[in-house]
């Protein structure tokens, strides 16, 4: 699903995805007020949302969208590089950020990345191909092998962009237990927040268990 105020931009993305065998645009929105209704109706696997559609409180908008349809990955189309701004979107629950000025193949790659449970970020925020000597010493000191299976399950959910409440529901634990697990994970791997942990999981190529699926309503 593409949600963007500019019709030409939406048309360009639709044609771009239309030539790919594994991608298809199922819905388009030109106003923020249309997004929730279309999400409920079409249940897209991936959302491309113009950052302006998220309003002044991206976390609130994303939370409302997830209440309607939690199965879609969200990619925010941002106007500029803005590292802190991109981090804000990921912390709010987005699976990725693509710059509006990016080459067409970046949008295609981004859709495929998030469908593989990876985070898609602009180049300045993407983990480097190889750590520096200084960073390597830190990496070697992080005891990845001490992570429990439950902690890895929490990371699997977090990489999806889910909030604590959603992780608790999927793992059938309390929200406070999720917070406790996250604090323990932060201490073990040496990160300070959710974004750093998600990037760390991708960079380290952690062997994570599959994400628990929602049982269909009877």
C-alpha positions, 0 to 999 in steps of 0.5 A, a space after each residue: 500500500 502506498 500513502 502519499 499526497 503526490 499522485 505522480 509519486 504514487 503512480 511512479 511507485 506503482 509502475 516500479 512495483 508493477 514490473 516486479 514478479 513478487 510485488 503488487 500495489 493493492 491500495 493507494 491513499 492521498 490523505 492520512 485519514 484514508 490509511 486506516 480504512 484501506 489498511 483494514 480492507 486490504 491488509 497489505 504486507 508492506 506500507 509505504 507511508 509519506 512521513 507527513 501522513 504520520 502527523 506530529 506523533 508518529 508513534 501514536 499513528 503507527 500504534 493506531 495502524 497496528 490496531 487495525 492491521 498488525 500484519 503489515 511492515 511499515 516503511 516511512 518515506 522521509 524527505 531528507 537524510 535526518 538521522 535522528 528523525 529516521 531513528 524516531 520512526 523506527 523507535 515508533 514502530 516502523 520497519 524502515 525508512 527510505 529517502 524520497 530522493 532514493 533511486 527506484 531500486 532502493 524502494 524495491 529492495 526496501 520492500 523485500 528487506 522488511 518482508 524478510 524481517 530486516 530493517 531498511 534504513 538510509 545509508 548513513 544509518 545502515 550498519 557498516 560493512 565492517 567495524 573499525 578496530 575500535 568497534 571490533 574490540 567492543 563487538 568481541 566483548 559482547 557475549 551473544 552466546 549468553 542470550 536465552 531463547 526467550 530473549 532471542 524471541 523478544 529480539 525477533 519481535 522487536 526487529 519487526 518494529 513491535 511495541 512492548 504491548 504487542 511483544 507481550 501479546 505474541 509471547 503470552 507474557 506481561 508487558 513488564 516481563 518484556 521490559 525486564 527482558 529488554 533491560 537484560 538484553 541491553 546489558 548483555 550486548 552493550 546497547 542502550 535502546 531499541 534501535 541500537 538493539 535492532 541494528 546490532 541484531 542485523 549486524 551480528 546476523 543473530 540466529 533468531 527464532 521465528 516470530 510467533 504467529 497470531 492465532 486466528 479468531 474462532 
